[in-house]
Amino acid sequence: MMTVITHVTLRDGAASEWDDAMRARLDGAIAHDGWIGGQLLIPLDAPNERMIVGVWDSRADWEAWHDDETFTETRERLQGLQEQPDETRWYEVATDVRR
């Protein structure tokens, strides 16, 4: 299992539109092979920043998702609302504890 965390900085005034587009993208991921779950996080001290946490069976599943219609439809829209390119970092899940 792999976790990918992406940090995004949004343009001023773009948060609502960006959040809506990202929710649509994540809703599209639900049916994709390898998707386990995810979260969209807003730092309390940085309302124009976002952290996207995605949990996938494999990085290959995540990469295949990039060909998904919902993903490609939202790509330009999301990037146009960002202050700078996003930063993505991968983690291998060593332990997963849930209720």
N, C-alpha and C positions, 0 to 999 in steps of 0.2 A: 504494500500500500504506500502511496506517495501523497504528500501534501505540497501544494504550490501556494505561495503567498505573494501577492502582487500589491505593490504600493503605488498609489495614484495621487497626484496633486491636481485639483480641478481649478479651472478659471473662475474668477469671481462671478457669482450669480449663476453658475452652471450646475450646481449641486442637484437640484430637483430633477432637471432633465436627464442628467447623467445617471442618477439613481434609478429612474424609471427605465432607461435603456438597459442598465445592468441587470435589473430584476427580470426583464424580458429575456436577456441572454441566459441568466441562471435558470429560469423556468424551462428554457429550451434544453439545458444540460440534463435535466432530470431523466429524460428518456434515453439519453446517450449511453452506449455501452461503456462500462467502467466507472461511471459516476457514482460516488458514494454520498457526497454531501458537500455543503459549502456555507459560507457566511460572508456577508458584506458588513464590514466594520467601519465606524466613524470614530476617530479619536476624540475624546472629550475636549482636548485642548487644541484641536486643529480641525475645525468643521469643514474645511475645503480639502481635506485629505480623506482617502479611503484605503482600506486594506481588504483585499479579496482573498478569502481562504477557500481553496478547493481541495477536496480529498478524492483521489482517483485510485483505481486498482493499479494503474501503471501510467507512466509518462506517455507511452504510446497512445493510450486511450485519450489523454488530454490533447495530444497533438492531432489525433483524428477528429476530435471535436471542432477543431479550427476549420474544418471543411463543412460543418453544419450550417444550414441555411440561416438560422437565427443568429449564429455567431457572426457570419460574414455580413449580414444585414446591419448589425449594430457596430461593426468595427470602425468605420469612418465617423459615424455619429459620435461615438464615445471618444475617439482620439481628438476630434475637433473641440471637445469640451474640456480637454486636459491642458494644464499649464505646461507640462513637459512630458516626455515619454515615460511610460510606467516602468517600474523596476520589479522584476520577477526573480524569486528565489525558490529553489526546490529543497524538499526535506524528505528523507526516507523515514517512515513512521516506525519508531522502535517499540513504542507501547501505545496502545489505544484503549483508554478506560472511559466507559460511558455508563450512565445510569441504566 
